Amino acid sequence: MNSAQALRGAARHAVRRGSLVLTAAFGISFAVNLLRLAGPLFMLLIYDRVLTSRSVETLVALFGLLIMLLCVLGTLDYARKRMLARFGAQFQEQIEETLLSHSGRNQFFQQGRAKPALGLDEVDGLRGFLHSGSLIAVLDFLWTPMFVAVVFVLHPLLGWICVGGIGVICLLMLIRSVFKGGRQEQANLARGSIGKLKNAIVASHQTMRKQDMSVGFKERWKTARDDARDRAISLQDWTSWFNSISRITVMVVRYSVLATGAYLTLQGELTAGAMVAATFMVTRVLGPVERFVTQIPRLIQAREQWRSLNQVLKTRAMELEDAYSEQPSTPHRLVVDNVSVRSPLTGALLLRSVSLTSTGGELIEITGTSSQGKTVLAETILGMWKLSSGSILVNGHHTGRLTDVEAQTVFGYAPENPSFLAGTIAENISGLDPQSNPEKVSLAARRARMHAAICALPMGYNTELDPQASCLSNFERNQLALARAFYKDAQILIIDTLDSEMLVRIPKKLETTFSLLRERDNVTIIVLTRQPLNLPDTTRSYTLQDGRLAVRQTKAANQSEKDHNSPAIKPAAAAKMSVVGKDNTPQIVRS
Ligand SMILES: Nc1ncnc2c1ncn2[C@@H]1O[C@H](COP(=O)(O)OP(=O)(O)OP(=O)(O)O)[C@@H](O)[C@H]1O
């Protein structure tokens, strides 16, 4: 079975693997509900046999039997809860493993969504459904007709009262669910805005402190808190009201059965034992019905979660199947083919028909003043932006579809404004690499010329950083970001807006590192900058203006163009370089 097939059937397969447990839970539920008849039966026998025969032996024997049955009932009830909890955990573990091992980076960290969205929430919700009382309520409800039938056997009139009671309870619960929906949603939204404010203060507490925003924040917090509280109270009032009504309804039905039973006993149509047993039985019927109807919204939610999970799995499977349209045998390390990207805010084009090809071992400089699209281009190559048109292949595979494991070995990225993990310097450089070792971490730091500065810190590589690395200078933050990018032994290294200060302070070291990576490791280095850096060894230079990429006319570029047009050029070199024009943009492209 290939990966795509494995994904398609993953959820069903996980349920099928636990089908034995589910069948056992269903069977045990039957036994549990059957054993619940022991109580009413005991009452019936006490009134109709023990009291009439005045037999203490019968009473003791019946009581002993009842206690035994109740012990079995308790054990079975506990056993089915444990079984379902383990089934839920097993289901979650299995699906999570499938999702995580087959997920593309873009599914794991979706653009514009704070939480990793990939089906993990759905799996967690489904585990909760299996684990909590919801499934048990369903299983108990399935056996309710058995109790109703017993009441009908005792007397049809009592049976009809019982059915009437079920109808009223269902109606009440349905009204509650329908009208509760909106209130619940509003309460969730209000609770959500409190959560957002909490996240905002965690993520931006430095900014709030430095800019004295706490006054405004307190106001917002108070408003949000008041709103959340009022909505929670309104929801609580509403549910309590219905809970009280349904409790009263259960009591009314039970006493109606008792009164009718008493009347039938007076008429000689029923024994006293049957009257008491029927009263008891009605509670057994209405309880599971009430629990089941309360769980209906949860059932609907679980069904939605199941659908959405299958959709996630199907989409990923389709992407994997579509991978056949990729070109794994391509000689190019990176192919940016006629790529356009639109702003999610305005819809305007941020990148316009950009094409760029690299076979590896190159240093490509892209220069552009502010807001021309350098960062967008870098992030697009990394697969973080949705393409309006064109495609980006890395080693023949669509960049946005690389799994996180694949991407880890492909890209090294030093962003313009680096942010960090709340963790040690070593963890930040290694990017939480499970196979990290101190030598590799310090080599990366040495390459970024940061080793000495880190060692000078009292805790060295174990110095704890916050996400802004506020204990470091801006220059050091950029060095650390560079070290993090070097650590990965990536095939494509993208350095966004290389700090010119860095080149002034550590030029030779960086140049040596770049040459080493390029020549020995065949790495493609893309440097995005505001001003031309004129690094020696630069293979190609481009300008990026208003999202358009064009060859920058430098001496080297002119020379290479001349070489290219020269008849004396070696055939192999001529095959390596060509000039293509896309969207009227002349570009030198390695083929
Ligand atoms: N996440 C985003 N959503 C919408 N528009 C964006 C986003 N990021 C960038 N842009 C827009 O894309 C354009 C290019 O931004 P980009 O950050 O790529 O510029 P840049 O060339 O890197 O500039 P600088 O050198 O100042 O960092 C800008 O007009 C910016 O407003």
The ligand as an SDF file (V2000), in Angstrom:
LIG
                    3D

 31 33  0  0  0  0  0  0  0  0999 V2000
    1.7610   38.8450    5.1320 N   0  0  0  0  0  0  0  0  0  0  0  0
    1.5010   39.7940    4.2390 C   0  0  0  0  0  0  0  0  0  0  0  0
    0.2490   40.0460    3.8700 N   0  0  0  0  0  0  0  0  0  0  0  0
   -0.0260   40.9870    2.9700 C   0  0  0  0  0  0  0  0  0  0  0  0
    0.9120   41.7580    2.3630 N   0  0  0  0  0  0  0  0  0  0  0  0
    2.1810   41.5720    2.6930 C   0  0  0  0  0  0  0  0  0  0  0  0
    2.5580   40.5710    3.6490 C   0  0  0  0  0  0  0  0  0  0  0  0
    3.8900   40.5970    3.7840 N   0  0  0  0  0  0  0  0  0  0  0  0
    4.3140   41.5580    2.9500 C   0  0  0  0  0  0  0  0  0  0  0  0
    3.3110   42.1310    2.3150 N   0  0  0  0  0  0  0  0  0  0  0  0
    3.3950   43.2110    1.3370 C   0  0  0  0  0  0  0  0  0  0  0  0
    4.2800   42.8020    0.3090 O   0  0  0  0  0  0  0  0  0  0  0  0
    5.0600   43.8550   -0.1300 C   0  0  0  0  0  0  0  0  0  0  0  0
    6.5250   43.4250   -0.1340 C   0  0  0  0  0  0  0  0  0  0  0  0
    6.8870   43.1680    1.2090 O   0  0  0  0  0  0  0  0  0  0  0  0
    8.2990   42.5620    1.5810 P   0  0  0  0  0  0  0  0  0  0  0  0
    8.3160   42.3210    3.0490 O   0  0  0  0  0  0  0  0  0  0  0  0
    8.5610   41.3980    0.7170 O   0  0  0  0  0  0  0  0  0  0  0  0
    9.2720   43.7490    1.1950 O   0  0  0  0  0  0  0  0  0  0  0  0
   10.8320   43.7480    1.2430 P   0  0  0  0  0  0  0  0  0  0  0  0
   11.3070   43.9450   -0.1350 O   0  0  0  0  0  0  0  0  0  0  0  0
   11.3480   42.5600    1.9840 O   0  0  0  0  0  0  0  0  0  0  0  0
   11.0610   45.0870    2.0530 O   0  0  0  0  0  0  0  0  0  0  0  0
   12.0820   45.3840    3.2620 P   0  0  0  0  0  0  0  0  0  0  0  0
   13.4350   45.4060    2.6750 O   0  0  0  0  0  0  0  0  0  0  0  0
   11.6460   46.6910    3.7830 O   0  0  0  0  0  0  0  0  0  0  0  0
   11.8950   44.2940    4.2450 O   0  0  0  0  0  0  0  0  0  0  0  0
    4.8090   45.0310    0.8020 C   0  0  0  0  0  0  0  0  0  0  0  0
    4.0130   45.9730    0.1220 O   0  0  0  0  0  0  0  0  0  0  0  0
    4.0530   44.4280    1.9590 C   0  0  0  0  0  0  0  0  0  0  0  0
    3.0840   45.3210    2.4360 O   0  0  0  0  0  0  0  0  0  0  0  0
  1  2  1  0
  2  3  1  0
  2  7  2  0
  3  4  2  0
  4  5  1  0
  5  6  2  0
  6  7  1  0
  6 10  1  0
  7  8  1  0
  8  9  2  0
  9 10  1  0
 10 11  1  0
 11 12  1  0
 11 30  1  0
 12 13  1  0
 13 14  1  0
 13 28  1  0
 14 15  1  0
 15 16  1  0
 16 17  2  0
 16 18  1  0
 16 19  1  0
 19 20  1  0
 20 21  2  0
 20 22  1  0
 20 23  1  0
 23 24  1  0
 24 25  2  0
 24 26  1  0
 24 27  1  0
 28 29  1  0
 28 30  1  0
 30 31  1  0
M  END
$$$$
